[in-house]
Amino acid sequence: MALITPGFGGRRRDDANLPPGQYRTDDFPVLSAGPTPRIGLDEWELAVITETGERSTWSWAEFTALPADEPTVDIHCVTHWSKFGTRWRGVSLDTLLADVETAAEYVVAHSYGGYSTNLPLEDLLDGRAWVAYEFDGEPLVPVHGGPARLLVPHLYFWKSAKWLRALELRLDDEPGFWETAGYHNYGDPWREQRYRAD
Amino acid sequence: MSTNIGADDALWVDGNALAGPLGEIMGTDLTVAELTCAGCRTTRPLAAMRVFDRAPGLVARCPGCGEVVMRVVRMAGRVLVDLRGSLVLSLPVPVA
């Protein structure tokens, strides 16, 4: 094991915040598996659907009237870039799910445009996930997932589904768009869980 | 090669972009293969598909209905080709 002497070798102060295999960028690259959906705010709706089929829905006005957080977080894309200190405004999943009765352990996030991704429910709770609708003090633009996207910064960013339409609470795990195509089911950047065999 | 470079949308290129990664593993030019889309049941050459390559993998979509017909993900030592959006893949028999 190599020993690194602090102050010798130019080790950057923020390296400790960079997961293995990642490099830092100050850009915000746009990755997309399809055309960008354009959803008018008057037709936008967010739904939470439980395992019994019970639906809770929010219009844009109802959603943006909910108490919001302003998290500043590092994000890590599975294509190896990380971006530090991104500033968002969004509604905590703790708020959205506060009155939802469920025994579910898993969630599938569904997007306008057909994308989906799966996560354990516990990863969306305790202040670790939001439905974000502003980035850097501005409304979230469509190429980055606007009107609203999931924000789960402790997992690779493909889990932070753009153009969020619904959260389906499930008793069983149902792999999503990239998870069925060879990517890791959980996607922890600190354990470098990129592909299913990792 | 066709593309939508310059459009105010996610970038795509045509199916010729699949020739390299698929030819590398299958040893044949798959862009002359034809795919039948499971969404609209239209058959087109692979080269005619729209490939979104600014993504964690290559995502080929039918230019008619927009549904995903193929996903190609390269991982360490292995390439995964997901064809669940296609009904039929037809290939010309090589001439001896």
Contacts between the chains, C-beta under 8 A, distances in Angstrom:
chain1	res1	chain2	res2	distance
A	29	B	54	7.7
A	30	B	10	7.0
A	30	B	54	6.6
A	31	B	54	5.4
A	31	B	55	5.1
A	31	B	56	6.9
A	32	B	10	3.6
A	32	B	11	7.9
A	32	B	52	6.0
A	32	B	54	6.3
A	32	B	55	6.1
A	33	B	52	5.4
A	33	B	55	4.7
A	33	B	56	8.0
A	33	B	57	7.9
A	33	B	59	4.4
A	33	B	68	7.6
A	34	B	10	6.6
A	34	B	52	5.8
A	34	B	59	6.5
A	34	B	61	6.2
A	34	B	66	7.2
A	34	B	68	7.4
A	35	B	9	5.7
A	35	B	10	5.9
A	35	B	12	8.0
A	35	B	66	6.8
A	36	B	9	5.2
A	36	B	10	5.2
A	78	B	56	5.3
A	79	B	56	6.0
A	114	B	67	8.0
A	114	B	68	7.7
A	143	B	10	7.0
A	158	B	56	5.9
A	178	B	56	5.7
A	178	B	57	7.2
A	178	B	73	7.7
A	180	B	82	6.7
A	180	B	84	7.9
A	181	B	57	6.0
A	181	B	71	4.4
A	181	B	73	5.1
A	181	B	80	6.2
A	181	B	82	4.6
A	182	B	57	7.4
A	182	B	73	4.0
A	182	B	75	5.9
A	182	B	78	8.0
A	182	B	80	3.8
A	182	B	82	7.6
A	183	B	56	6.5
A	183	B	73	6.8
A	194	B	75	7.3
A	195	B	73	7.6
A	195	B	75	4.0
A	195	B	76	7.1
A	197	B	75	7.2
A	197	B	76	8.0
